[in-house]
Structures are given as structure tokens and as C-alpha cells.
Amino acid sequence: MTRYVGDGRIEIDNSAAERALRGVALGRGNYLFMGSNAGGERAASMYSLIETAKLNGLDPEAYLRDVLLRIADHPVNRIDELLPWNIASQDADEEVRAAA
């Protein structure tokens, strides 16, 4: 409590962080019923991508559609450019250029 009182920027609770991670926690329970280890690993990867897209302010469906359209022609050594935080920063850069 003394830390909270001493610094007004600190939230009194961590509800925002818990809400942000809720999808990941729900997915963890669902991994148990995927039928096989490989299926669970694939589902975990998809849940992670979807939740990461949400945390970066992207529409998950639009993000996945964009990546699936681009991935066939994308160089394998630059695959990290298709990660949600990189797509979000590219979108922000494009918005800045369009506004100028």
C-alpha cells in the first residue's frame, strides 16, 4: 500500500492486466481437450497469435487474413516482420504518412 500511496501513477489493482490475459488463461484450459499433443500445440500457437494481435490493437481476423495472403511470397529470413507487433507498427507508420 505504501508504494501505491507514494506514486500516484500506480494502479490500486491489477484488473487491467488480468483482463488482458483472460483469453490466454481460458485457452490453457481448452488445450487439454485437443485430441493430441500436436493438436494442442497448434491450438496454443493460434491462441497466442490471436491474443497477441488483440494486445497490439489489431483485429485478429484481419491480421490472420493479411498474414495468410502475404506469407507465400514473403522471404523466410524476414518472417519476423509478420508478427503482430511489427504489423501494428507498420500500420501506425502508414497512418502517419497518410495524415501528412
Biopython code that builds the backbone (N, CA, C, O; Angstrom):
import numpy as np
from Bio.PDB.StructureBuilder import StructureBuilder

atoms = [
    (1, "MET", "N", (0.808, -1.190, 0.000)),
    (1, "MET", "CA", (0.000, 0.000, 0.000)),
    (1, "MET", "C", (0.856, 1.261, 0.000)),
    (1, "MET", "O", (0.492, 2.261, -0.618)),
    (2, "THR", "N", (1.999, 1.216, 0.694)),
    (2, "THR", "CA", (2.835, 2.416, 0.752)),
    (2, "THR", "C", (3.381, 2.769, -0.633)),
    (2, "THR", "O", (3.545, 3.946, -0.952)),
    (3, "ARG", "N", (3.657, 1.777, -1.435)),
    (3, "ARG", "CA", (4.138, 2.019, -2.802)),
    (3, "ARG", "C", (3.067, 2.750, -3.612)),
    (3, "ARG", "O", (3.373, 3.687, -4.349)),
    (4, "TYR", "N", (1.809, 2.320, -3.474)),
    (4, "TYR", "CA", (0.688, 2.948, -4.181)),
    (4, "TYR", "C", (0.490, 4.390, -3.731)),
    (4, "TYR", "O", (0.280, 5.277, -4.558)),
    (5, "VAL", "N", (0.556, 4.626, -2.438)),
    (5, "VAL", "CA", (0.360, 5.971, -1.898)),
    (5, "VAL", "C", (1.511, 6.889, -2.313)),
    (5, "VAL", "O", (1.298, 8.077, -2.555)),
    (6, "GLY", "N", (2.716, 6.350, -2.397)),
    (6, "GLY", "CA", (3.882, 7.158, -2.745)),
    (6, "GLY", "C", (3.972, 7.529, -4.214)),
    (6, "GLY", "O", (4.598, 8.534, -4.552)),
    (7, "ASP", "N", (3.364, 6.746, -5.094)),
    (7, "ASP", "CA", (3.445, 7.004, -6.531)),
    (7, "ASP", "C", (2.038, 6.966, -7.117)),
    (7, "ASP", "O", (1.443, 5.896, -7.245)),
    (8, "GLY", "N", (1.512, 8.120, -7.468)),
    (8, "GLY", "CA", (0.133, 8.232, -7.963)),
    (8, "GLY", "C", (-0.102, 7.584, -9.312)),
    (8, "GLY", "O", (-1.254, 7.425, -9.716)),
    (9, "ARG", "N", (0.945, 7.205, -10.022)),
    (9, "ARG", "CA", (0.777, 6.563, -11.332)),
    (9, "ARG", "C", (0.433, 5.082, -11.217)),
    (9, "ARG", "O", (-0.053, 4.483, -12.177)),
    (10, "ILE", "N", (0.676, 4.493, -10.066)),
    (10, "ILE", "CA", (0.463, 3.058, -9.882)),
    (10, "ILE", "C", (-1.023, 2.777, -9.659)),
    (10, "ILE", "O", (-1.678, 3.447, -8.861)),
    (11, "GLU", "N", (-1.537, 1.794, -10.362)),
    (11, "GLU", "CA", (-2.933, 1.382, -10.192)),
    (11, "GLU", "C", (-3.097, 0.688, -8.846)),
    (11, "GLU", "O", (-2.168, 0.050, -8.350)),
    (12, "ILE", "N", (-4.285, 0.817, -8.259)),
    (12, "ILE", "CA", (-4.526, 0.191, -6.966)),
    (12, "ILE", "C", (-4.736, -1.318, -7.104)),
    (12, "ILE", "O", (-4.550, -2.062, -6.141)),
    (13, "ASP", "N", (-5.118, -1.765, -8.288)),
    (13, "ASP", "CA", (-5.274, -3.203, -8.508)),
    (13, "ASP", "C", (-4.696, -3.560, -9.878)),
    (13, "ASP", "O", (-4.257, -2.689, -10.629)),
    (14, "ASN", "N", (-4.706, -4.850, -10.184)),
    (14, "ASN", "CA", (-4.153, -5.284, -11.468)),
    (14, "ASN", "C", (-5.248, -5.845, -12.375)),
    (14, "ASN", "O", (-4.995, -6.754, -13.166)),
    (15, "SER", "N", (-6.459, -5.307, -12.261)),
    (15, "SER", "CA", (-7.588, -5.801, -13.057)),
    (15, "SER", "C", (-7.330, -5.678, -14.558)),
    (15, "SER", "O", (-7.688, -6.577, -15.320)),
    (16, "ALA", "N", (-6.720, -4.588, -14.987)),
    (16, "ALA", "CA", (-6.466, -4.403, -16.424)),
    (16, "ALA", "C", (-5.549, -5.503, -16.954)),
    (16, "ALA", "O", (-5.791, -6.044, -18.034)),
    (17, "ALA", "N", (-4.507, -5.835, -16.208)),
    (17, "ALA", "CA", (-3.590, -6.900, -16.625)),
    (17, "ALA", "C", (-4.296, -8.249, -16.629)),
    (17, "ALA", "O", (-4.090, -9.059, -17.532)),
    (18, "GLU", "N", (-5.122, -8.487, -15.629)),
    (18, "GLU", "CA", (-5.849, -9.760, -15.565)),
    (18, "GLU", "C", (-6.824, -9.890, -16.736)),
    (18, "GLU", "O", (-6.951, -10.970, -17.313)),
    (19, "ARG", "N", (-7.512, -8.803, -17.094)),
    (19, "ARG", "CA", (-8.439, -8.843, -18.238)),
    (19, "ARG", "C", (-7.684, -9.098, -19.533)),
    (19, "ARG", "O", (-8.160, -9.837, -20.395)),
    (20, "ALA", "N", (-6.514, -8.495, -19.675)),
    (20, "ALA", "CA", (-5.719, -8.670, -20.893)),
    (20, "ALA", "C", (-5.275, -10.114, -21.067)),
    (20, "ALA", "O", (-5.156, -10.588, -22.197)),
    (21, "LEU", "N", (-5.030, -10.819, -19.974)),
    (21, "LEU", "CA", (-4.543, -12.199, -20.040)),
    (21, "LEU", "C", (-5.654, -13.230, -19.927)),
    (21, "LEU", "O", (-5.384, -14.431, -19.939)),
    (22, "ARG", "N", (-6.886, -12.786, -19.819)),
    (22, "ARG", "CA", (-8.009, -13.714, -19.635)),
    (22, "ARG", "C", (-8.117, -14.712, -20.785)),
    (22, "ARG", "O", (-8.323, -15.903, -20.554)),
    (23, "GLY", "N", (-7.981, -14.235, -22.017)),
    (23, "GLY", "CA", (-8.076, -15.130, -23.174)),
    (23, "GLY", "C", (-7.022, -16.212, -23.156)),
    (23, "GLY", "O", (-7.292, -17.358, -23.515)),
    (24, "VAL", "N", (-5.823, -15.854, -22.739)),
    (24, "VAL", "CA", (-4.737, -16.832, -22.658)),
    (24, "VAL", "C", (-5.056, -17.882, -21.602)),
    (24, "VAL", "O", (-4.842, -19.074, -21.824)),
    (25, "ALA", "N", (-5.565, -17.445, -20.453)),
    (25, "ALA", "CA", (-5.891, -18.382, -19.378)),
    (25, "ALA", "C", (-7.033, -19.314, -19.780)),
    (25, "ALA", "O", (-7.002, -20.501, -19.453)),
    (26, "LEU", "N", (-8.033, -18.795, -20.479)),
    (26, "LEU", "CA", (-9.126, -19.646, -20.946)),
    (26, "LEU", "C", (-8.623, -20.659, -21.964)),
    (26, "LEU", "O", (-9.030, -21.821, -21.949)),
    (27, "GLY", "N", (-7.737, -20.213, -22.847)),
    (27, "GLY", "CA", (-7.175, -21.110, -23.844)),
    (27, "GLY", "C", (-6.408, -22.253, -23.223)),
    (27, "GLY", "O", (-6.468, -23.383, -23.707)),
    (28, "ARG", "N", (-5.681, -21.966, -22.146)),
    (28, "ARG", "CA", (-4.898, -23.006, -21.474)),
    (28, "ARG", "C", (-5.783, -24.178, -21.075)),
    (28, "ARG", "O", (-5.387, -25.332, -21.236)),
    (29, "GLY", "N", (-6.969, -23.900, -20.558)),
    (29, "GLY", "CA", (-7.884, -24.972, -20.182)),
    (29, "GLY", "C", (-8.382, -25.745, -21.399)),
    (29, "GLY", "O", (-8.617, -26.951, -21.325)),
    (30, "ASN", "N", (-8.537, -25.047, -22.509)),
    (30, "ASN", "CA", (-9.016, -25.701, -23.726)),
    (30, "ASN", "C", (-7.964, -26.600, -24.363)),
    (30, "ASN", "O", (-8.312, -27.534, -25.085)),
    (31, "TYR", "N", (-6.677, -26.335, -24.110)),
    (31, "TYR", "CA", (-5.618, -27.147, -24.709)),
    (31, "TYR", "C", (-5.708, -28.602, -24.264)),
    (31, "TYR", "O", (-5.233, -29.498, -24.960)),
    (32, "LEU", "N", (-6.307, -28.833, -23.124)),
    (32, "LEU", "CA", (-6.395, -30.193, -22.597)),
    (32, "LEU", "C", (-7.286, -31.098, -23.443)),
    (32, "LEU", "O", (-7.184, -32.321, -23.358)),
    (33, "PHE", "N", (-8.155, -30.510, -24.256)),
    (33, "PHE", "CA", (-9.150, -31.291, -24.990)),
    (33, "PHE", "C", (-8.948, -31.229, -26.503)),
    (33, "PHE", "O", (-9.924, -31.246, -27.253)),
    (34, "MET", "N", (-7.727, -31.159, -26.953)),
    (34, "MET", "CA", (-7.441, -31.040, -28.380)),
    (34, "MET", "C", (-7.285, -32.372, -29.090)),
    (34, "MET", "O", (-7.190, -32.390, -30.318)),
    (35, "GLY", "N", (-7.254, -33.467, -28.387)),
    (35, "GLY", "CA", (-7.180, -34.772, -29.023)),
    (35, "GLY", "C", (-5.785, -35.337, -29.140)),
    (35, "GLY", "O", (-5.617, -36.555, -29.097)),
    (36, "SER", "N", (-4.783, -34.500, -29.285)),
    (36, "SER", "CA", (-3.405, -34.973, -29.365)),
    (36, "SER", "C", (-2.474, -33.847, -28.921)),
    (36, "SER", "O", (-2.872, -32.685, -28.836)),
    (37, "ASN", "N", (-1.244, -34.216, -28.644)),
    (37, "ASN", "CA", (-0.266, -33.197, -28.262)),
    (37, "ASN", "C", (-0.028, -32.207, -29.396)),
    (37, "ASN", "O", (0.060, -31.002, -29.163)),
    (38, "ALA", "N", (0.073, -32.709, -30.609)),
    (38, "ALA", "CA", (0.310, -31.834, -31.761)),
    (38, "ALA", "C", (-0.857, -30.869, -31.956)),
    (38, "ALA", "O", (-0.651, -29.691, -32.248)),
    (39, "GLY", "N", (-2.079, -31.367, -31.794)),
    (39, "GLY", "CA", (-3.256, -30.503, -31.911)),
    (39, "GLY", "C", (-3.263, -29.431, -30.843)),
    (39, "GLY", "O", (-3.613, -28.281, -31.111)),
    (40, "GLY", "N", (-2.876, -29.803, -29.628)),
    (40, "GLY", "CA", (-2.803, -28.833, -28.537)),
    (40, "GLY", "C", (-1.747, -27.776, -28.788)),
    (40, "GLY", "O", (-1.953, -26.599, -28.492)),
    (41, "GLU", "N", (-0.612, -28.198, -29.336)),
    (41, "GLU", "CA", (0.458, -27.239, -29.647)),
    (41, "GLU", "C", (0.025, -26.268, -30.744)),
    (41, "GLU", "O", (0.314, -25.074, -30.673)),
    (42, "ARG", "N", (-0.666, -26.785, -31.753)),
    (42, "ARG", "CA", (-1.155, -25.912, -32.829)),
    (42, "ARG", "C", (-2.186, -24.924, -32.293)),
    (42, "ARG", "O", (-2.150, -23.738, -32.620)),
    (43, "ALA", "N", (-3.108, -25.424, -31.467)),
    (43, "ALA", "CA", (-4.117, -24.545, -30.880)),
    (43, "ALA", "C", (-3.464, -23.486, -29.993)),
    (43, "ALA", "O", (-3.872, -22.325, -30.011)),
    (44, "ALA", "N", (-2.460, -23.878, -29.225)),
    (44, "ALA", "CA", (-1.758, -22.925, -28.369)),
    (44, "ALA", "C", (-1.098, -21.835, -29.213)),
    (44, "ALA", "O", (-1.113, -20.661, -28.841)),
    (45, "SER", "N", (-0.528, -22.221, -30.332)),
    (45, "SER", "CA", (0.096, -21.235, -31.224)),
    (45, "SER", "C", (-0.944, -20.266, -31.774)),
    (45, "SER", "O", (-0.708, -19.059, -31.829)),
    (46, "MET", "N", (-2.087, -20.794, -32.177)),
    (46, "MET", "CA", (-3.144, -19.938, -32.712)),
    (46, "MET", "C", (-3.697, -19.007, -31.641)),
    (46, "MET", "O", (-3.874, -17.814, -31.887)),
    (47, "TYR", "N", (-3.973, -19.543, -30.452)),
    (47, "TYR", "CA", (-4.453, -18.691, -29.357)),
    (47, "TYR", "C", (-3.438, -17.587, -29.063)),
    (47, "TYR", "O", (-3.814, -16.434, -28.849)),
    (48, "SER", "N", (-2.162, -17.939, -29.052)),
    (48, "SER", "CA", (-1.127, -16.957, -28.763)),
    (48, "SER", "C", (-1.101, -15.862, -29.822)),
    (48, "SER", "O", (-1.014, -14.680, -29.487)),
    (49, "LEU", "N", (-1.175, -16.240, -31.095)),
    (49, "LEU", "CA", (-1.192, -15.244, -32.169)),
    (49, "LEU", "C", (-2.409, -14.338, -32.072)),
    (49, "LEU", "O", (-2.299, -13.121, -32.217)),
    (50, "ILE", "N", (-3.565, -14.934, -31.826)),
    (50, "ILE", "CA", (-4.800, -14.154, -31.749)),
    (50, "ILE", "C", (-4.761, -13.184, -30.578)),
    (50, "ILE", "O", (-5.086, -12.007, -30.738)),
    (51, "GLU", "N", (-4.373, -13.657, -29.416)),
    (51, "GLU", "CA", (-4.329, -12.784, -28.240)),
    (51, "GLU", "C", (-3.249, -11.712, -28.384)),
    (51, "GLU", "O", (-3.439, -10.581, -27.937)),
    (52, "THR", "N", (-2.120, -12.055, -29.003)),
    (52, "THR", "CA", (-1.074, -11.064, -29.216)),
    (52, "THR", "C", (-1.540, -9.999, -30.196)),
    (52, "THR", "O", (-1.230, -8.820, -30.025)),
    (53, "ALA", "N", (-2.283, -10.407, -31.224)),
    (53, "ALA", "CA", (-2.844, -9.428, -32.161)),
    (53, "ALA", "C", (-3.777, -8.477, -31.422)),
    (53, "ALA", "O", (-3.720, -7.266, -31.636)),
    (54, "LYS", "N", (-4.643, -9.015, -30.548)),
    (54, "LYS", "CA", (-5.546, -8.158, -29.770)),
    (54, "LYS", "C", (-4.773, -7.190, -28.889)),
    (54, "LYS", "O", (-5.107, -6.006, -28.824)),
    (55, "LEU", "N", (-3.739, -7.683, -28.208)),
    (55, "LEU", "CA", (-2.955, -6.828, -27.320)),
    (55, "LEU", "C", (-2.220, -5.724, -28.075)),
    (55, "LEU", "O", (-1.857, -4.703, -27.490)),
    (56, "ASN", "N", (-2.000, -5.929, -29.377)),
    (56, "ASN", "CA", (-1.340, -4.914, -30.203)),
    (56, "ASN", "C", (-2.337, -4.055, -30.965)),
    (56, "ASN", "O", (-1.958, -3.313, -31.871)),
    (57, "GLY", "N", (-3.615, -4.154, -30.599)),
    (57, "GLY", "CA", (-4.642, -3.309, -31.192)),
    (57, "GLY", "C", (-5.068, -3.708, -32.589)),
    (57, "GLY", "O", (-5.609, -2.883, -33.325)),
    (58, "LEU", "N", (-4.839, -4.953, -32.973)),
    (58, "LEU", "CA", (-5.214, -5.432, -34.300)),
    (58, "LEU", "C", (-6.477, -6.284, -34.215)),
    (58, "LEU", "O", (-6.727, -6.943, -33.206)),
    (59, "ASP", "N", (-7.261, -6.263, -35.278)),
    (59, "ASP", "CA", (-8.387, -7.182, -35.394)),
    (59, "ASP", "C", (-7.801, -8.545, -35.750)),
    (59, "ASP", "O", (-7.200, -8.686, -36.815)),
    (60, "PRO", "N", (-7.959, -9.557, -34.886)),
    (60, "PRO", "CA", (-7.307, -10.857, -35.138)),
    (60, "PRO", "C", (-7.662, -11.478, -36.479)),
    (60, "PRO", "O", (-6.797, -12.035, -37.154)),
    (61, "GLU", "N", (-8.924, -11.387, -36.868)),
    (61, "GLU", "CA", (-9.326, -11.986, -38.144)),
    (61, "GLU", "C", (-8.648, -11.276, -39.319)),
    (61, "GLU", "O", (-8.153, -11.929, -40.237)),
    (62, "ALA", "N", (-8.627, -9.966, -39.291)),
    (62, "ALA", "CA", (-7.976, -9.200, -40.362)),
    (62, "ALA", "C", (-6.472, -9.458, -40.367)),
    (62, "ALA", "O", (-5.860, -9.570, -41.429)),
    (63, "TYR", "N", (-5.879, -9.550, -39.178)),
    (63, "TYR", "CA", (-4.438, -9.819, -39.078)),
    (63, "TYR", "C", (-4.105, -11.174, -39.698)),
    (63, "TYR", "O", (-3.194, -11.273, -40.521)),
    (64, "LEU", "N", (-4.836, -12.216, -39.308)),
    (64, "LEU", "CA", (-4.559, -13.558, -39.838)),
    (64, "LEU", "C", (-4.802, -13.615, -41.346)),
    (64, "LEU", "O", (-4.047, -14.264, -42.071)),
    (65, "ARG", "N", (-5.846, -12.943, -41.818)),
    (65, "ARG", "CA", (-6.127, -12.912, -43.256)),
    (65, "ARG", "C", (-4.963, -12.255, -43.993)),
    (65, "ARG", "O", (-4.508, -12.763, -45.018)),
    (66, "ASP", "N", (-4.484, -11.126, -43.473)),
    (66, "ASP", "CA", (-3.372, -10.410, -44.089)),
    (66, "ASP", "C", (-2.114, -11.277, -44.127)),
    (66, "ASP", "O", (-1.436, -11.350, -45.152)),
    (67, "VAL", "N", (-1.806, -11.930, -43.009)),
    (67, "VAL", "CA", (-0.603, -12.768, -42.946)),
    (67, "VAL", "C", (-0.714, -13.937, -43.916)),
    (67, "VAL", "O", (0.251, -14.252, -44.612)),
    (68, "LEU", "N", (-1.868, -14.581, -43.971)),
    (68, "LEU", "CA", (-2.037, -15.724, -44.876)),
    (68, "LEU", "C", (-1.924, -15.305, -46.346)),
    (68, "LEU", "O", (-1.444, -16.078, -47.175)),
    (69, "LEU", "N", (-2.363, -14.088, -46.667)),
    (69, "LEU", "CA", (-2.232, -13.606, -48.044)),
    (69, "LEU", "C", (-0.785, -13.258, -48.392)),
    (69, "LEU", "O", (-0.372, -13.409, -49.542)),
    (70, "ARG", "N", (-0.015, -12.795, -47.410)),
    (70, "ARG", "CA", (1.346, -12.340, -47.663)),
    (70, "ARG", "C", (2.407, -13.417, -47.490)),
    (70, "ARG", "O", (3.485, -13.306, -48.074)),
    (71, "ILE", "N", (2.139, -14.444, -46.715)),
    (71, "ILE", "CA", (3.200, -15.355, -46.273)),
    (71, "ILE", "C", (3.825, -16.170, -47.415)),
    (71, "ILE", "O", (5.014, -16.486, -47.357)),
    (72, "ALA", "N", (3.059, -16.510, -48.437)),
    (72, "ALA", "CA", (3.601, -17.333, -49.528)),
    (72, "ALA", "C", (4.718, -16.608, -50.285)),
    (72, "ALA", "O", (5.678, -17.240, -50.725)),
    (73, "ASP", "N", (4.597, -15.289, -50.437)),
    (73, "ASP", "CA", (5.592, -14.508, -51.181)),
    (73, "ASP", "C", (6.612, -13.834, -50.277)),
    (73, "ASP", "O", (7.486, -13.111, -50.755)),
    (74, "HIS", "N", (6.505, -14.067, -48.967)),
    (74, "HIS", "CA", (7.378, -13.380, -48.011)),
    (74, "HIS", "C", (8.667, -14.178, -47.807)),
    (74, "HIS", "O", (8.608, -15.398, -47.651)),
    (75, "PRO", "N", (9.821, -13.522, -47.803)),
    (75, "PRO", "CA", (11.085, -14.235, -47.587)),
    (75, "PRO", "C", (11.134, -14.868, -46.195)),
    (75, "PRO", "O", (10.772, -14.228, -45.208)),
    (76, "VAL", "N", (11.575, -16.105, -46.116)),
    (76, "VAL", "CA", (11.579, -16.843, -44.859)),
    (76, "VAL", "C", (12.539, -16.219, -43.839)),
    (76, "VAL", "O", (12.318, -16.336, -42.634)),
    (77, "ASN", "N", (13.582, -15.569, -44.306)),
    (77, "ASN", "CA", (14.532, -14.958, -43.369)),
    (77, "ASN", "C", (14.014, -13.639, -42.789)),
    (77, "ASN", "O", (14.672, -13.044, -41.936)),
    (78, "ARG", "N", (12.836, -13.172, -43.244)),
    (78, "ARG", "CA", (12.218, -11.952, -42.708)),
    (78, "ARG", "C", (10.825, -12.236, -42.149)),
    (78, "ARG", "O", (9.966, -11.355, -42.136)),
    (79, "ILE", "N", (10.607, -13.459, -41.692)),
    (79, "ILE", "CA", (9.283, -13.865, -41.214)),
    (79, "ILE", "C", (8.857, -13.078, -39.975)),
    (79, "ILE", "O", (7.663, -12.925, -39.717)),
    (80, "ASP", "N", (9.831, -12.578, -39.206)),
    (80, "ASP", "CA", (9.503, -11.798, -38.003)),
    (80, "ASP", "C", (8.752, -10.513, -38.339)),
    (80, "ASP", "O", (8.101, -9.942, -37.464)),
    (81, "GLU", "N", (8.826, -10.045, -39.578)),
    (81, "GLU", "CA", (8.088, -8.853, -39.995)),
    (81, "GLU", "C", (6.577, -9.070, -39.954)),
    (81, "GLU", "O", (5.810, -8.107, -39.934)),
    (82, "LEU", "N", (6.148, -10.335, -39.942)),
    (82, "LEU", "CA", (4.716, -10.647, -39.942)),
    (82, "LEU", "C", (4.142, -10.840, -38.543)),
    (82, "LEU", "O", (2.957, -11.142, -38.401)),
    (83, "LEU", "N", (4.959, -10.672, -37.513)),
    (83, "LEU", "CA", (4.471, -10.804, -36.140)),
    (83, "LEU", "C", (3.563, -9.623, -35.797)),
    (83, "LEU", "O", (3.748, -8.530, -36.333)),
    (84, "PRO", "N", (2.595, -9.826, -34.919)),
    (84, "PRO", "CA", (1.588, -8.788, -34.655)),
    (84, "PRO", "C", (2.152, -7.419, -34.283)),
    (84, "PRO", "O", (1.643, -6.407, -34.763)),
    (85, "TRP", "N", (3.190, -7.356, -33.443)),
    (85, "TRP", "CA", (3.701, -6.043, -33.040)),
    (85, "TRP", "C", (4.389, -5.341, -34.193)),
    (85, "TRP", "O", (4.414, -4.111, -34.228)),
    (86, "ASN", "N", (4.950, -6.083, -35.138)),
    (86, "ASN", "CA", (5.567, -5.448, -36.301)),
    (86, "ASN", "C", (4.509, -4.967, -37.288)),
    (86, "ASN", "O", (4.657, -3.898, -37.881)),
    (87, "ILE", "N", (3.448, -5.740, -37.471)),
    (87, "ILE", "CA", (2.339, -5.314, -38.336)),
    (87, "ILE", "C", (1.687, -4.075, -37.750)),
    (87, "ILE", "O", (1.359, -3.146, -38.488)),
    (88, "ALA", "N", (1.493, -4.043, -36.430)),
    (88, "ALA", "CA", (0.874, -2.888, -35.774)),
    (88, "ALA", "C", (1.723, -1.638, -35.979)),
    (88, "ALA", "O", (1.183, -0.561, -36.230)),
    (89, "SER", "N", (3.046, -1.769, -35.875)),
    (89, "SER", "CA", (3.910, -0.597, -36.069)),
    (89, "SER", "C", (3.912, -0.168, -37.536)),
    (89, "SER", "O", (4.002, 1.025, -37.825)),
    (90, "GLN", "N", (3.814, -1.123, -38.467)),
    (90, "GLN", "CA", (3.723, -0.775, -39.892)),
    (90, "GLN", "C", (2.431, -0.018, -40.161)),
    (90, "GLN", "O", (2.426, 0.965, -40.901)),
    (91, "ASP", "N", (1.324, -0.480, -39.555)),
    (91, "ASP", "CA", (0.036, 0.193, -39.724)),
    (91, "ASP", "C", (0.092, 1.614, -39.171)),
    (91, "ASP", "O", (-0.437, 2.545, -39.778)),
    (92, "ALA", "N", (0.739, 1.775, -38.012)),
    (92, "ALA", "CA", (0.867, 3.105, -37.407)),
    (92, "ALA", "C", (1.700, 4.018, -38.300)),
    (92, "ALA", "O", (1.374, 5.195, -38.458)),
    (93, "ASP", "N", (2.768, 3.489, -38.883)),
    (93, "ASP", "CA", (3.611, 4.279, -39.789)),
    (93, "ASP", "C", (2.813, 4.717, -41.019)),
    (93, "ASP", "O", (2.939, 5.856, -41.470)),
    (94, "GLU", "N", (1.995, 3.812, -41.557)),
    (94, "GLU", "CA", (1.180, 4.143, -42.730)),
    (94, "GLU", "C", (0.142, 5.217, -42.411)),
    (94, "GLU", "O", (-0.135, 6.082, -43.241)),
    (95, "GLU", "N", (-0.436, 5.159, -41.198)),
    (95, "GLU", "CA", (-1.403, 6.177, -40.794)),
    (95, "GLU", "C", (-0.745, 7.541, -40.670)),
    (95, "GLU", "O", (-1.341, 8.556, -41.032)),
    (96, "VAL", "N", (0.472, 7.569, -40.164)),
    (96, "VAL", "CA", (1.206, 8.829, -40.029)),
    (96, "VAL", "C", (1.496, 9.411, -41.415)),
    (96, "VAL", "O", (1.332, 10.610, -41.638)),
    (97, "ARG", "N", (1.932, 8.545, -42.348)),
    (97, "ARG", "CA", (2.213, 9.019, -43.709)),
    (97, "ARG", "C", (0.945, 9.514, -44.392)),
    (97, "ARG", "O", (0.985, 10.505, -45.122)),
    (98, "ALA", "N", (-0.183, 8.837, -44.166)),
    (98, "ALA", "CA", (-1.432, 9.238, -44.797)),
    (98, "ALA", "C", (-1.934, 10.573, -44.241)),
    (98, "ALA", "O", (-2.539, 11.362, -44.968)),
    (99, "ALA", "N", (-1.685, 10.824, -42.965)),
    (99, "ALA", "CA", (-2.127, 12.071, -42.339)),
    (99, "ALA", "C", (-1.275, 13.263, -42.790)),
    (99, "ALA", "O", (-1.729, 14.406, -42.743)),
    (100, "ALA", "N", (-0.053, 12.994, -43.222)),
    (100, "ALA", "CA", (0.864, 14.098, -43.594)),
    (100, "ALA", "C", (0.594, 14.659, -44.957)),
    (100, "ALA", "O", (1.282, 15.583, -45.392)),
]
sb = StructureBuilder()
sb.init_structure("model")
sb.init_model(0)
sb.init_chain("A")
sb.init_seg("    ")
for serial, (resi, resn, name, xyz) in enumerate(atoms, 1):
    if name == "N":
        sb.init_residue(resn, " ", resi, " ")
    sb.init_atom(name, np.array(xyz, "f"), 0.0, 1.0, " ", f" {name:<3s}", serial, name[0])
structure = sb.get_structure()
